C-alpha cells in the first residue's frame, strides 16, 4: 500500500515541484485555448454584424423596388461593400452558382464545387438553404499562393434563394496564438527553472542536516558520545541539532560525575 511516509523527503519535495509544474502547463494550455475561443467568437460576431447589415439593406430594397431593380441594386451594393480593409461579401444561389463576387467578377454565373476539391461550396448551400445560417472552416489558398485556414459565415435570403457569405482568414489568429504560446511558454519555462533551482536549494537545506543527524545517531548508538552537530541557521533543523548537542553534553557530564 502506498504511504507518503515511505517516500524520502527529497522525493516528496520533488513530487511537490512536479505537481506545480504540471499545474502550470495545464493553466498555460487552458489560457491559450480560451484565448483562441474568444478570438474565434469575436471573428464570428464581426461577420455576423456585416452580413446582418447587408441582409437588412436587401430586405429594404425588396420591399421598395420591383424584383429586377431590387436585385440589381443589391448586387451593386454588395459589390461595393468592404470591411476590415479588403474583406468582401459574395452571393451564391442554392445551385452553387455565383451571383456576386466583387474580387473575381469572371466567376459570376459559374457553378462552383465541380472539381471535387471544394466541398465547402456544398456545405455553404446546406447551411444557408431556406434562409438559414451557419459557420464553417475550410482550407484556402491566399492571393500569394500560401495555404491558410478560413472561416466563413453564410446567411440565406429565402425570398430570392440567395446565400450571402463572407470569410476571414484565420492566419492572424494562428499568429496571435503562436505569439502567446511563445510568450507564456517562455514565462512558464523561466518559472519552472526558478522553481527547480529553489526546490533544489530547499531540498539540500533539509536533507543535509537530516543526514548529519542520522550519522550522529549511528555513531552514538555504538557508544561514542563525542559527535557534535553543526548548528547553522535558526530553523527547526538547527534547533534540533542544538538540542541534540545539549543532550549529549548533559549525558557526558552525568557520566563524568558518575565516574568520580
Number of C-alpha atoms within 10 A of each C-alpha: 4 6 6 9 8 9 11 11 15 15 11 15 16 16 13 11 18 15 11 14 19 11 12 17 16 11 13 17 15 12 15 17 13 12 16 16 12 12 18 15 12 12 20 17 13 16 23 21 12 17 20 14 12 18 17 11 15 19 15 13 18 19 10 10 12 10 13 10 13 18 16 12 17 21 18 13 13 21 18 11 15 13 11 8 6 8 14 20 23 21 23 27 22 20 13 20 18 21 20 24 19 21 13 9 12 11 15 16 15 12 15 19 14 11 7 7 8 14 13 16 19 15 16 26 24 17 20 26 21 18 17 15 20 18 18 14 16 13 13 15 12 12 7 6 8 8 12 14 16 17 19 20 24 30 26 28 20 14 10 14 16 25 28 27 24 18 20 19 20 17 13 11 16 15 11 16 17 14 12 16 17 12 12 17 17 12 11 18 15 12 14 18 12 12 16 16 12 13 17 15 11 13 17 13 12 16 15 12 19 16 11 15 20 12 14 18 15 12 14 14 10 8 8 11 15 13 16 16 18 13 16 12 9 10 10 10 19 16 14 17 20 17 14 18 18 13 12 16 16 12 13 14 12 11 11 10 9 8 7 5
